[in-house]
Amino acid sequence: MPRINLLPWRDEERKERKLKFLVALGGAAVGACLTVFVGYLLMDSMISTQEARNERLKLEIIELDKQIEKINSLEADKARFIARMEVIEKLQRSRPEIVHVFDEIAKQLPDGVYLTGITQVGPRLKFEGIAQSSTRVSAFMRNIDGSSYLKNPELDIVETKKNNVQGATFILFAEQASAAAPVEAEQPKKTKKRATTAGVGK
């Protein structure tokens, strides 16, 4: 029976398998490297995109901060403008008040009382004058107390000199009432006068 030597064929097959394994291993390694490289490029691209977004957000935030600062500045300007308008409006309202005050002083000044000086500091008025008697000064104080533009009379000095033929010198303080006070105060006053007149008629 003839003998067949299979060793060369097996060696060839072993070498072929080894070569295929090495080729497959090399292909896997190359595939793994390509996968890692592609993943790296993808990750780098994502990081770059996110950084670009962050930079854009920073620029937008800076722009919004500028706009907010501008709005705050406009609000401050608006507040100052409103304050100035209120001051101007207050001055315009108070402009005719001094005329009413002097007119009211002339109306409320009783006979026998003469003013020699009037000084105003804020709403506080100082009256200096001469009266024929202290009762005239009291009447002046009552008139001020019932006035629409004057209030809170306060007597400081009443002095009667022996050689003073004109009468007693006095210093009297009062306060200027607000602009809204006259409208509210005049109505009861008129009603009171009507009631008194009606009583006299009866």
C-alpha positions, 0 to 999 in steps of 0.5 A: 500500500502506498504512503502519502505524505500530507505534511506539506499540504497541512503546512500550506493550509496552516500558513494560509490560515495564519495569513488570513488571520493576520490579514483579518487582524490588520483589517480590524486594527485599521478599522478600529483606527479609522473608527477612532479617527472618525470619532475624534474628528466628529467630537472635535467638530461638535466641540468647535460647534459648541464653542462657536455657539458659546461665543455667539451667546457671549456676544449676545449677552454683551449686547443685551447688557448694553441694551439693559444699561441703555434702558436703565439710563432711559428710565433714570432720564424719565424719572428725572424728567418726571421730577422736573415736570412735577416741580414745574407743575407745582410752581405753576400751581403755586404761582397764583397762590401768593396773589390769593394770599395777599388778597386774603390778607387784605380781606381778613385784616380788620379795621384798626389793624395796620401791617408794617411788614410781611415776611415769608419763609416757606409756608410760614408767614410773619406779620408785623403791624400796629393795632388800635387795641389787642382785641383788634389783634384777636379779631385778626387771628380769628379771621386768619383761623377761618380763612381759606388761604391762611391757617394756624395763627400764632401770636408772638408779641403784643406790646403797648407803649405808654407814649404810643398814640397809634396803639399796640405793636404786634408780631403774628405768625401764620401758615399758608394753606395748600391750594386744595384747601380753599375749595374745601374750606369755602363751602362750609363758610358760605353755608354758615353765612347763609344759615346766619342770614336766614336766622337774622331774617327770622 
